[in-house]
Amino acid sequence: MLETPLVIVNFKTYASATGERAVELARLIVEVASEKGISVAIAPQHADIHRVASVVDIPVLAQHVDPISPGGHTGWILPEAAKEAGAIGALVNHSEHRLRLFDIEQIIKRVKELGMVSIVCADNVSISKSVAALGPDMIAVEPPELIGSGISVSKVKPDVVRNTVEEVHKVNPDVRVLCGAGISVGEDVSVALQLGAEGVIIASGVVQAKDQRAAMLDIAEGVLTASGTSFGWYGLRRERQ
């Protein structure tokens, strides 16, 4: 469901990606992805999943789901509800919504039962290794101090990306590693991919940009620079060594 190299755009709770603006941004991302031949996914707010998934043909992710089954859980987010709304998977343990390792494990199990994908965020190499043992589909390493900073982890902490890829694959070679935190321009993406990441998570660099289309085009060019060429819609895939 998710091809790599992958760009995930997290809408967070920014006003510029809420309600109808979420739909507009989703359509813009689809246009750029189709034009440039890159793989993308988006993570809108829960209230916007259905409205967004109904109008775009790209993977939509929930920003979070809870480790629960149907029943009496008022105010919690049921994985089945996210799936029914149109989400094909979920972000888990973002630094803005941290979880215990036990809960991460339960969420991974729940989404796997539903045929959904899990993208687990981790602060560092050590946590990434622990999460890899739980069998998520992807791990996104994101040093929290760089999130929203505009200072890219791939540039200022390249060893975090490189070492996470190496250590995660020692634990579980099937887990794909992404990176985030401060990724805001195409060069950040290109460097991340060259370090061994199979994609990036980006938020304010696109969502809060004055010109969202120009920002997304720059991100796409970063993917193509690292990949060398474009093979069309969902056509870019990094082969395992």
C-alpha positions in Angstrom: 0.0 0.0 0.0 3.0 2.3 0.6 5.7 2.4 -2.0 9.2 3.9 -1.3 10.8 6.3 -1.5 7.8 7.8 0.3 6.9 11.3 1.3 4.3 11.5 4.1 2.8 14.9 4.7 1.4 15.2 8.2 -1.3 17.9 8.4 -1.1 18.0 12.2 -3.8 20.5 13.4 -2.7 23.4 11.4 -5.5 25.8 10.3 -4.0 25.7 6.8 -4.9 22.0 6.6 -8.2 21.8 8.4 -11.7 21.1 6.8 -11.9 22.2 3.2 -8.4 23.5 3.3 -7.3 19.9 4.0 -9.1 18.8 0.9 -7.4 21.5 -1.2 -4.0 20.6 0.1 -4.6 16.9 -0.5 -5.5 17.6 -4.1 -2.5 19.8 -4.5 -0.2 17.0 -3.2 -1.9 14.5 -5.6 -1.2 16.9 -8.5 2.5 17.2 -7.7 2.9 13.5 -7.0 1.3 12.6 -10.3 3.3 15.2 -12.2 6.6 14.2 -10.7 6.0 10.5 -10.3 6.7 10.2 -6.6 4.9 8.2 -3.9 3.1 10.2 -1.3 0.7 9.6 1.7 -1.1 12.2 3.8 -2.1 12.3 7.5 -5.1 14.7 8.0 -6.9 15.2 11.3 -9.3 12.5 12.2 -12.3 14.7 11.5 -11.0 15.2 8.0 -10.1 11.6 7.0 -13.4 10.8 5.3 -13.7 14.1 3.4 -10.1 13.8 2.2 -10.1 10.1 1.4 -13.3 10.5 -0.6 -11.8 12.8 -3.1 -8.1 11.7 -3.5 -6.6 8.5 -4.7 -3.5 8.4 -2.5 -2.9 6.6 0.8 -4.5 8.4 3.8 -3.2 7.8 7.3 -4.7 8.5 10.7 -2.5 10.7 12.9 -3.1 8.2 15.8 -5.3 5.3 16.8 -5.8 3.8 20.2 -5.2 0.2 21.3 -8.8 -0.6 21.8 -11.5 -2.9 20.4 -15.2 -1.9 19.8 -16.9 -1.1 23.0 -17.3 1.5 25.7 -14.3 3.8 25.0 -15.8 7.3 24.8 -13.4 9.8 23.3 -10.9 7.2 22.1 -10.1 6.5 18.5 -11.1 3.0 17.3 -8.8 1.6 14.5 -11.9 0.2 12.8 -13.4 3.7 12.7 -10.3 5.1 11.1 -10.3 2.4 8.5 -14.0 2.9 7.7 -13.3 6.6 7.3 -10.7 5.8 4.6 -7.4 5.5 6.4 -5.1 2.7 5.3 -2.9 2.9 8.3 -1.8 5.1 11.2 1.1 7.1 12.6 1.9 5.8 16.0 3.8 7.5 18.9 4.5 10.8 17.3 6.5 13.0 19.7 3.4 15.2 20.1 1.4 12.1 21.2 3.8 9.8 22.9 2.9 6.3 24.1 4.2 3.5 26.3 6.0 0.7 24.5 3.2 -1.7 25.6 0.6 0.5 23.9 2.7 0.8 20.8 2.8 -3.0 20.6 -1.0 -3.3 21.0 -1.7 -0.7 18.3 0.7 -2.5 15.9 -1.2 -5.7 16.6 -4.6 -4.1 16.2 -3.9 -2.3 12.9 -2.2 -5.5 11.6 -5.4 -7.4 12.4 -7.3 -5.0 10.2 -4.9 -5.1 7.3 -3.7 -1.6 8.0 -0.1 -0.3 8.1 1.7 1.1 11.1 4.3 3.9 10.9 5.8 4.2 14.4 7.7 7.3 15.3 10.8 7.0 17.5 13.0 9.6 19.1 16.4 7.9 18.6 18.3 4.8 17.6 17.7 2.9 20.8 13.9 3.4 20.8 13.9 2.5 17.1 15.6 -0.8 17.8 13.0 -1.6 20.5 10.1 -0.8 18.2 11.6 -2.8 15.4 11.2 -5.9 17.5 7.5 -5.3 17.6 7.1 -5.7 13.8 5.7 -2.4 12.5 5.7 -1.7 8.8 7.8 1.4 9.1 9.7 3.3 11.7 10.2 7.1 11.4 13.1 8.4 13.5 12.4 11.9 14.6 14.6 13.7 17.2 11.9 15.8 18.9 14.1 18.8 19.4 14.2 19.3 15.7 10.5 18.9 14.9 9.2 22.1 13.4 12.6 23.7 13.7 13.4 23.9 10.0 16.7 22.3 10.9 16.8 19.0 9.2 17.8 15.8 11.0 19.4 14.6 7.8 21.8 17.5 7.8 22.6 18.1 11.4 22.3 14.6 12.7 23.1 12.3 9.8 24.4 9.6 12.0 21.0 9.3 13.7 19.5 8.4 10.3 22.3 6.2 9.1 22.6 4.3 12.4 18.9 3.9 12.8 18.7 2.2 9.4 21.6 -0.1 10.3 20.4 -1.0 13.7 16.7 -1.5 12.8 17.6 -3.8 9.9 19.8 -5.9 12.3 16.7 -6.4 14.4 14.1 -6.7 11.6 15.2 -6.4 8.0 11.6 -6.1 6.8 11.0 -2.8 8.6 11.4 0.2 6.4 13.0 3.3 8.0 11.9 6.9 7.3 13.1 10.1 9.0 11.5 13.3 10.0 12.1 16.4 12.1 13.1 19.6 10.4 12.7 18.2 6.9 11.5 21.3 5.0 13.2 21.5 1.5 14.1 19.1 -1.3 17.8 19.0 -0.3 16.8 17.7 3.1 14.9 14.8 1.5 17.7 14.0 -0.9 20.2 13.7 1.9 17.9 11.6 3.9 17.5 9.1 1.1 21.2 9.0 0.4 21.7 8.2 4.1 19.6 5.1 3.7 16.1 6.2 4.7 13.3 5.0 2.5 11.3 8.2 2.9 10.5 11.2 5.0 7.7 12.7 7.1 7.2 16.4 6.6 4.7 18.8 8.1 5.1 22.5 8.4 7.6 22.7 5.5 4.6 22.1 3.2 1.5 22.7 5.3 2.6 26.1 6.6 4.4 27.2 3.4 3.3 30.5 1.9 3.2 28.6 -1.5 2.3 25.0 -0.7 2.6 23.9 -4.3 6.1 25.3 -4.7 7.1 23.7 -1.4 5.8 20.3 -2.5 7.4 20.6 -5.9 10.8 21.2 -4.1 10.3 18.1 -1.9 9.5 16.1 -5.0 12.6 17.2 -6.7 14.6 16.1 -3.7 13.2 12.6 -4.1 14.0 12.6 -7.8 17.5 13.9 -7.2 18.3 11.0 -4.8 16.6 8.4 -7.0 18.2 9.6 -10.3 15.0 9.3 -12.4 11.3 9.0 -12.3 9.3 5.9 -13.3 5.8 7.3 -12.9 3.0 7.1 -10.4 3.9 4.9 -7.4 6.8 3.7 -9.6 9.8 4.5 -7.4 11.0 1.7 -5.2 14.3 1.3 -3.5 15.6 -2.2 -3.8 16.9 -4.0 -0.8 20.6 -4.9 -0.9 
